Amino acid sequence: MLLSAALRSAACRSGTEWGWRPDMMALVIDEAETASLLNIGGQLQFLLPEGTCECHWIEVDALADEPEGLTWAERVARAASVARLKMAELGRRCDFVDEGRKAFAAPFAAYEADGGNVRDRMCFIWYLEPEQR
């Protein structure tokens, strides 16, 4: 990982995938851009002890409609800009916990019945790509 130790230590892990709380995504996107990593995007997940609840419809695709012929630096800058805009739009449009609760009522109820807070288990699994040389 080419991200800082601080971001790596704040990450949640789902198998080999890395994710961060929604409020940290701007930092992840910015740091990835600074490190010349391509922000591909990702989706909302709740990593509960019983299993992963993936809200695949709450997603960011930073490479959608990417024009052909861009240099790596142009792709990195464009994808970071798109990712920031789409994450902000999702934050305004969606209540992430409510979306998860509607789709995964039983696992959420079981986790909360044991005293868990689903907000603490929420993250955006995020995909980054280094330049292929």
Secondary structure by P-SEA (a helix, b strand, c coil): ccccaaaaaaccccccbbbbcccaaaaaaaaaaaacccccbbbbbbbccccccccccccccccccccccccaaaaaaaaaaaaaaaaaaaaaccaaaaaaaaacaaaaaaaaaacccccccbbbbbbbbcccc
